Amino acid sequence: LAVCCGDGSHYDKHIDNMGGSDLRKLTALLYLQPPGKDMSDLGGCFCAHDVDGERESERCFEPICDRMVIFWSDALVHHVSPSFAPAGQQDHRWALTTWFISDDTRGGHIRTTSEDVEGRHFGTG
C-alpha cells in the first residue's frame, strides 16, 4: 500500500523491473480514494511514457476511486506527479500495488531495458 501524503511527494521516472534477477512481469495498481473524491487539483497522477516512439510523449491518469492501471513491469517507463494534500489525510493519494511474477527462473521472459530507452528517458545507456 502506497500513500502519498502531499507536500509534493512523488515517484521519479522509472521502470519497475529493469532486468537482472527481478521476476516481476506485470504491475497492477488500484486507487483507493473515497468514491466521488475530486483529485483533479491534488496531483498524484500516474504518467506513462512512450518507449517506442521517435519523440517523447506521456499520458497521465488521475488517481480516481476504483481505477486500475495494469502494465508490463519490465517495459513501461512511468512516474507519479507531485501530490498535494491541503486538507490533510482526506486528500492523500492511496494506491494498492501488486506484481505478478514470471515463473521463468532462466530470465527469458523478462525484457532487458534497451540502451536507447535508458538514454532517452534516464540519460544513461
ROVEX-159902 format. One record per residue (C-alpha): residue in three letters; y, x, z. Coordinates in steps of 0.05 Angstrom, whole numbers, plus 5000, padded with zeros to 4 digits. Each point is the difference from the previous one (the first is absolute). Layout:
BEGIN
ALAYXZ
...
//
This chain:
BEGIN
LEU500050005000
ALA506750294979
VAL506549765030
CYS506750234972
CYS504949895058
GLY506450064960
ASP505250555004
GLY498250204929
SER492650135014
HIS496350104934
TYR494350364965
ASP501850544949
LYS497150004930
HIS492550175002
ILE493049854975
ASP495349775055
ASN494350454976
MET501750634960
GLY492850234996
GLY495950505038
SER495049715050
ASP503949355009
LEU495649424977
ARG505249445002
LYS499849644933
LEU503649335009
THR505749835047
ALA501349285024
LEU506649855035
LEU501349325032
TYR506949815026
LEU500249645067
GLN507249765005
PRO500949305030
PRO499449444948
GLY506749854966
LYS503350645027
ASP505350244950
MET499050754994
SER504650094939
ASP505650355038
LEU495550405047
GLY496850494951
GLY492950255012
CYS498049864928
PHE493750304970
CYS502150364936
ALA494950204948
HIS501850564950
ASP497550054929
VAL495550614993
ASP498349974926
GLY506649844967
GLU504950474967
ARG505549835048
GLU499749835074
SER500349275018
GLU498449615063
ARG498549295021
CYS501449785071
PHE496949435040
GLU503149705063
PRO495749965062
ILE498949244999
CYS495149645047
ASP492950014973
ARG501750434939
MET494450474984
VAL500950634958
ILE493750344974
PHE500050654962
TRP496050634982
SER500750485059
ASP499050604955
ALA504949814945
LEU506149605021
VAL506350385018
HIS503949565049
HIS504949985057
VAL502849515051
SER507549915000
PRO504050085064
SER499349405046
PHE505149725048
ALA499349535060
PRO506949785023
ALA496949435042
GLY494750455031
GLN492549855000
GLN500649354960
ASP502550434942
HIS494650535003
ARG495650124938
TRP492749875017
ALA494550224953
LEU492550055008
THR496950534955
THR492850134986
TRP496650474952
PHE493549914961
ILE496350654991
SER495750264944
ASP492750135019
ASP499950584950
THR499950605047
ARG500050474939
GLY507249784987
GLY498849794928
HIS503549335007
ILE506350255034
ARG505450214952
THR503750655011
THR507649944993
SER502150324935
GLU505150564998
ASP504549574957
VAL500149445051
GLU501250495057
GLY505750334962
ARG503549354980
HIS499449655068
PHE499750555051
GLY503250614967
THR493550405004
GLY494150134954
//
